[in-house]
């Protein structure tokens, strides 16, 4: 499967999902070093990370420029 990155980076959903994944990554890295960068309790943080991960996965894997789940 060949991904058309030039087309993909021009669309807002790609950037929204990439930023969401980077925020989750930053939170996980901070957790490794015992730095709490959130003001939420553990349950809300876990739920938000799960939701952001799912949205990020859908936004990056599925090409929003084509119909269905195919790639351009």
N, CA, C and O atoms as a GROMACS GRO file, in nm:
protein
  288
    1UNK      N    1   0.084  -0.117   0.000
    1UNK     CA    2   0.000   0.000   0.000
    1UNK      C    3   0.089   0.124   0.000
    1UNK      O    4   0.174   0.140   0.087
    2UNK      N    5   0.068   0.209  -0.097
    2UNK     CA    6   0.146   0.332  -0.109
    2UNK      C    7   0.063   0.448  -0.055
    2UNK      O    8  -0.052   0.467  -0.095
    3UNK      N    9   0.121   0.525   0.035
    3UNK     CA   10   0.050   0.638   0.096
    3UNK      C   11   0.095   0.766   0.027
    3UNK      O   12   0.214   0.792   0.013
    4UNK      N   13  -0.001   0.846  -0.014
    4UNK     CA   14   0.027   0.973  -0.080
    4UNK      C   15   0.039   1.081   0.028
    4UNK      O   16  -0.060   1.144   0.065
    5UNK      N   17   0.161   1.102   0.078
    5UNK     CA   18   0.184   1.195   0.189
    5UNK      C   19   0.162   1.340   0.148
    5UNK      O   20   0.117   1.419   0.231
    6UNK      N   21   0.191   1.376   0.024
    6UNK     CA   22   0.173   1.515  -0.021
    6UNK      C   23   0.027   1.556  -0.012
    6UNK      O   24  -0.005   1.669   0.028
    7UNK      N   25  -0.062   1.466  -0.048
    7UNK     CA   26  -0.205   1.494  -0.040
    7UNK      C   27  -0.252   1.491   0.105
    7UNK      O   28  -0.331   1.575   0.148
    8UNK      N   29  -0.202   1.395   0.180
    8UNK     CA   30  -0.248   1.376   0.317
    8UNK      C   31  -0.216   1.495   0.407
    8UNK      O   32  -0.300   1.535   0.487
    9UNK      N   33  -0.094   1.552   0.395
    9UNK     CA   34  -0.056   1.661   0.486
    9UNK      C   35  -0.128   1.792   0.455
    9UNK      O   36  -0.115   1.887   0.532
   10UNK      N   37  -0.201   1.797   0.348
   10UNK     CA   38  -0.275   1.918   0.314
   10UNK      C   39  -0.415   1.923   0.377
   10UNK      O   40  -0.488   2.019   0.356
   11UNK      N   41  -0.452   1.822   0.451
   11UNK     CA   42  -0.587   1.814   0.506
   11UNK      C   43  -0.586   1.827   0.658
   11UNK      O   44  -0.501   1.772   0.727
   12UNK      N   45  -0.685   1.901   0.707
   12UNK     CA   46  -0.698   1.931   0.849
   12UNK      C   47  -0.711   1.806   0.938
   12UNK      O   48  -0.647   1.800   1.043
   13UNK      N   49  -0.790   1.706   0.899
   13UNK     CA   50  -0.801   1.587   0.987
   13UNK      C   51  -0.668   1.519   1.014
   13UNK      O   52  -0.647   1.465   1.123
   14UNK      N   53  -0.578   1.520   0.918
   14UNK     CA   54  -0.446   1.460   0.939
   14UNK      C   55  -0.373   1.533   1.051
   14UNK      O   56  -0.317   1.470   1.140
   15UNK      N   57  -0.373   1.666   1.047
   15UNK     CA   58  -0.300   1.745   1.147
   15UNK      C   59  -0.365   1.735   1.284
   15UNK      O   60  -0.296   1.729   1.385
   16UNK      N   61  -0.498   1.733   1.288
   16UNK     CA   62  -0.567   1.719   1.416
   16UNK      C   63  -0.531   1.585   1.481
   16UNK      O   64  -0.502   1.580   1.600
   17UNK      N   65  -0.533   1.480   1.403
   17UNK     CA   66  -0.500   1.349   1.459
   17UNK      C   67  -0.353   1.337   1.496
   17UNK      O   68  -0.319   1.274   1.596
   18UNK      N   69  -0.265   1.398   1.417
   18UNK     CA   70  -0.122   1.394   1.450
   18UNK      C   71  -0.094   1.469   1.579
   18UNK      O   72  -0.016   1.423   1.662
   19UNK      N   73  -0.157   1.585   1.596
   19UNK     CA   74  -0.139   1.662   1.720
   19UNK      C   75  -0.193   1.584   1.839
   19UNK      O   76  -0.133   1.584   1.946
   20UNK      N   77  -0.307   1.518   1.820
   20UNK     CA   78  -0.364   1.438   1.929
   20UNK      C   79  -0.268   1.326   1.969
   20UNK      O   80  -0.248   1.301   2.088
   21UNK      N   81  -0.209   1.260   1.871
   21UNK     CA   82  -0.114   1.153   1.902
   21UNK      C   83   0.011   1.207   1.971
   21UNK      O   84   0.065   1.142   2.061
   22UNK      N   85   0.057   1.325   1.930
   22UNK     CA   86   0.175   1.384   1.994
   22UNK      C   87   0.146   1.424   2.138
   22UNK      O   88   0.234   1.413   2.224
   23UNK      N   89   0.023   1.470   2.166
   23UNK     CA   90  -0.014   1.504   2.303
   23UNK      C   91  -0.016   1.379   2.391
   23UNK      O   92   0.029   1.381   2.506
   24UNK      N   93  -0.069   1.271   2.337
   24UNK     CA   94  -0.070   1.145   2.411
   24UNK      C   95   0.073   1.098   2.436
   24UNK      O   96   0.106   1.054   2.547
   25UNK      N   97   0.158   1.107   2.335
   25UNK     CA   98   0.298   1.068   2.350
   25UNK      C   99   0.367   1.152   2.456
   25UNK      O  100   0.442   1.099   2.539
   26UNK      N  101   0.344   1.284   2.455
   26UNK     CA  102   0.405   1.372   2.554
   26UNK      C  103   0.361   1.335   2.696
   26UNK      O  104   0.442   1.335   2.789
   27UNK      N  105   0.234   1.303   2.711
   27UNK     CA  106   0.184   1.264   2.843
   27UNK      C  107   0.246   1.132   2.888
   27UNK      O  108   0.279   1.117   3.006
   28UNK      N  109   0.263   1.038   2.798
   28UNK     CA  110   0.323   0.910   2.834
   28UNK      C  111   0.471   0.925   2.868
   28UNK      O  112   0.520   0.861   2.961
   29UNK      N  113   0.542   1.008   2.794
   29UNK     CA  114   0.684   1.032   2.824
   29UNK      C  115   0.698   1.102   2.959
   29UNK      O  116   0.786   1.068   3.037
   30UNK      N  117   0.610   1.198   2.986
   30UNK     CA  118   0.613   1.266   3.116
   30UNK      C  119   0.587   1.167   3.228
   30UNK      O  120   0.646   1.177   3.336
   31UNK      N  121   0.499   1.071   3.203
   31UNK     CA  122   0.470   0.969   3.304
   31UNK      C  123   0.590   0.881   3.335
   31UNK      O  124   0.609   0.838   3.448
   32UNK      N  125   0.671   0.855   3.234
   32UNK     CA  126   0.792   0.774   3.255
   32UNK      C  127   0.886   0.844   3.353
   32UNK      O  128   0.949   0.779   3.436
   33UNK      N  129   0.893   0.977   3.342
   33UNK     CA  130   0.982   1.054   3.429
   33UNK      C  131   0.912   1.108   3.554
   33UNK      O  132   0.964   1.197   3.621
   34UNK      N  133   0.794   1.054   3.584
   34UNK     CA  134   0.715   1.093   3.702
   34UNK      C  135   0.684   1.242   3.706
   34UNK      O  136   0.686   1.304   3.812
   35UNK      N  137   0.655   1.299   3.591
   35UNK     CA  138   0.614   1.439   3.581
   35UNK      C  139   0.466   1.441   3.545
   35UNK      O  140   0.426   1.385   3.443
   36UNK      N  141   0.386   1.504   3.630
   36UNK     CA  142   0.242   1.510   3.605
   36UNK      C  143   0.211   1.637   3.526
   36UNK      O  144   0.214   1.747   3.582
   37UNK      N  145   0.182   1.624   3.397
   37UNK     CA  146   0.151   1.741   3.316
   37UNK      C  147   0.000   1.760   3.300
   37UNK      O  148  -0.043   1.850   3.227
   38UNK      N  149  -0.077   1.680   3.366
   38UNK     CA  150  -0.222   1.693   3.358
   38UNK      C  151  -0.277   1.741   3.491
   38UNK      O  152  -0.214   1.723   3.596
   39UNK      N  153  -0.394   1.802   3.485
   39UNK     CA  154  -0.462   1.843   3.608
   39UNK      C  155  -0.580   1.751   3.637
   39UNK      O  156  -0.658   1.774   3.730
   40UNK      N  157  -0.591   1.647   3.556
   40UNK     CA  158  -0.703   1.553   3.569
   40UNK      C  159  -0.664   1.436   3.657
   40UNK      O  160  -0.546   1.408   3.680
   41UNK      N  161  -0.765   1.368   3.706
   41UNK     CA  162  -0.736   1.246   3.781
   41UNK      C  163  -0.707   1.132   3.684
   41UNK      O  164  -0.719   1.148   3.563
   42UNK      N  165  -0.669   1.019   3.736
   42UNK     CA  166  -0.622   0.908   3.653
   42UNK      C  167  -0.729   0.854   3.558
   42UNK      O  168  -0.698   0.818   3.444
   43UNK      N  169  -0.854   0.847   3.603
   43UNK     CA  170  -0.959   0.793   3.519
   43UNK      C  171  -0.987   0.882   3.398
   43UNK      O  172  -1.000   0.832   3.286
   44UNK      N  173  -0.996   1.012   3.418
   44UNK     CA  174  -1.023   1.104   3.308
   44UNK      C  175  -0.906   1.104   3.210
   44UNK      O  176  -0.928   1.109   3.088
   45UNK      N  177  -0.785   1.099   3.260
   45UNK     CA  178  -0.668   1.095   3.173
   45UNK      C  179  -0.668   0.968   3.089
   45UNK      O  180  -0.640   0.973   2.969
   46UNK      N  181  -0.697   0.855   3.149
   46UNK     CA  182  -0.699   0.728   3.076
   46UNK      C  183  -0.806   0.729   2.967
   46UNK      O  184  -0.781   0.684   2.855
   47UNK      N  185  -0.923   0.780   2.999
   47UNK     CA  186  -1.031   0.786   2.900
   47UNK      C  187  -0.994   0.880   2.785
   47UNK      O  188  -1.015   0.846   2.669
   48UNK      N  189  -0.939   0.996   2.817
   48UNK     CA  190  -0.903   1.092   2.712
   48UNK      C  191  -0.792   1.037   2.623
   48UNK      O  192  -0.794   1.059   2.502
   49UNK      N  193  -0.695   0.966   2.679
   49UNK     CA  194  -0.588   0.907   2.598
   49UNK      C  195  -0.643   0.800   2.505
   49UNK      O  196  -0.600   0.789   2.390
   50UNK      N  197  -0.736   0.722   2.553
   50UNK     CA  198  -0.796   0.619   2.469
   50UNK      C  199  -0.873   0.682   2.353
   50UNK      O  200  -0.859   0.639   2.239
   51UNK      N  201  -0.953   0.783   2.383
   51UNK     CA  202  -1.030   0.850   2.278
   51UNK      C  203  -0.936   0.916   2.177
   51UNK      O  204  -0.957   0.903   2.057
   52UNK      N  205  -0.834   0.986   2.224
   52UNK     CA  206  -0.739   1.050   2.133
   52UNK      C  207  -0.663   0.948   2.050
   52UNK      O  208  -0.635   0.974   1.932
   53UNK      N  209  -0.629   0.836   2.107
   53UNK     CA  210  -0.559   0.732   2.031
   53UNK      C  211  -0.646   0.676   1.919
   53UNK      O  212  -0.600   0.658   1.807
   54UNK      N  213  -0.771   0.651   1.950
   54UNK     CA  214  -0.863   0.599   1.848
   54UNK      C  215  -0.883   0.702   1.738
   54UNK      O  216  -0.878   0.667   1.620
   55UNK      N  217  -0.906   0.828   1.774
   55UNK     CA  218  -0.924   0.932   1.674
   55UNK      C  219  -0.798   0.951   1.590
   55UNK      O  220  -0.805   0.969   1.469
   56UNK      N  221  -0.684   0.946   1.655
   56UNK     CA  222  -0.558   0.959   1.581
   56UNK      C  223  -0.537   0.844   1.485
   56UNK      O  224  -0.494   0.865   1.372
   57UNK      N  225  -0.566   0.725   1.529
   57UNK     CA  226  -0.551   0.608   1.443
   57UNK      C  227  -0.642   0.619   1.321
   57UNK      O  228  -0.598   0.592   1.210
   58UNK      N  229  -0.766   0.657   1.341
   58UNK     CA  230  -0.860   0.671   1.230
   58UNK      C  231  -0.819   0.783   1.135
   58UNK      O  232  -0.833   0.769   1.014
   59UNK      N  233  -0.769   0.892   1.189
   59UNK     CA  234  -0.733   1.005   1.105
   59UNK      C  235  -0.607   0.984   1.025
   59UNK      O  236  -0.594   1.039   0.915
   60UNK      N  237  -0.514   0.906   1.074
   60UNK     CA  238  -0.389   0.886   1.003
   60UNK      C  239  -0.396   0.768   0.908
   60UNK      O  240  -0.342   0.774   0.798
   61UNK      N  241  -0.460   0.661   0.948
   61UNK     CA  242  -0.464   0.542   0.863
   61UNK      C  243  -0.562   0.559   0.748
   61UNK      O  244  -0.532   0.516   0.636
   62UNK      N  245  -0.676   0.618   0.771
   62UNK     CA  246  -0.777   0.634   0.666
   62UNK      C  247  -0.750   0.764   0.592
   62UNK      O  248  -0.739   0.870   0.652
   63UNK      N  249  -0.738   0.755   0.460
   63UNK     CA  250  -0.712   0.872   0.377
   63UNK      C  251  -0.843   0.949   0.358
   63UNK      O  252  -0.936   0.898   0.296
   64UNK      N  253  -0.852   1.073   0.411
   64UNK     CA  254  -0.976   1.149   0.401
   64UNK      C  255  -1.002   1.204   0.261
   64UNK      O  256  -1.108   1.261   0.237
   65UNK      N  257  -0.908   1.187   0.169
   65UNK     CA  258  -0.925   1.240   0.034
   65UNK      C  259  -0.991   1.141  -0.060
   65UNK      O  260  -1.023   1.176  -0.174
   66UNK      N  261  -1.012   1.018  -0.015
   66UNK     CA  262  -1.076   0.917  -0.100
   66UNK      C  263  -1.198   0.861  -0.028
   66UNK      O  264  -1.214   0.876   0.092
   67UNK      N  265  -1.282   0.795  -0.107
   67UNK     CA  266  -1.402   0.736  -0.051
   67UNK      C  267  -1.370   0.603   0.016
   67UNK      O  268  -1.289   0.526  -0.035
   68UNK      N  269  -1.430   0.576   0.129
   68UNK     CA  270  -1.405   0.451   0.199
   68UNK      C  271  -1.270   0.449   0.267
   68UNK      O  272  -1.224   0.550   0.319
   69UNK      N  273  -1.206   0.332   0.266
   69UNK     CA  274  -1.077   0.319   0.333
   69UNK      C  275  -0.962   0.300   0.234
   69UNK      O  276  -0.854   0.256   0.273
   70UNK      N  277  -0.984   0.333   0.108
   70UNK     CA  278  -0.877   0.320   0.008
   70UNK      C  279  -0.783   0.439   0.015
   70UNK      O  280  -0.810   0.537   0.085
   71UNK      N  281  -0.673   0.431  -0.058
   71UNK     CA  282  -0.574   0.538  -0.060
   71UNK      C  283  -0.562   0.590  -0.202
   71UNK      O  284  -0.587   0.518  -0.298
   72UNK      N  285  -0.522   0.717  -0.215
   72UNK     CA  286  -0.511   0.777  -0.349
   72UNK      C  287  -0.384   0.737  -0.420
   72UNK      O  288  -0.361   0.779  -0.533
   0.00000   0.00000   0.00000
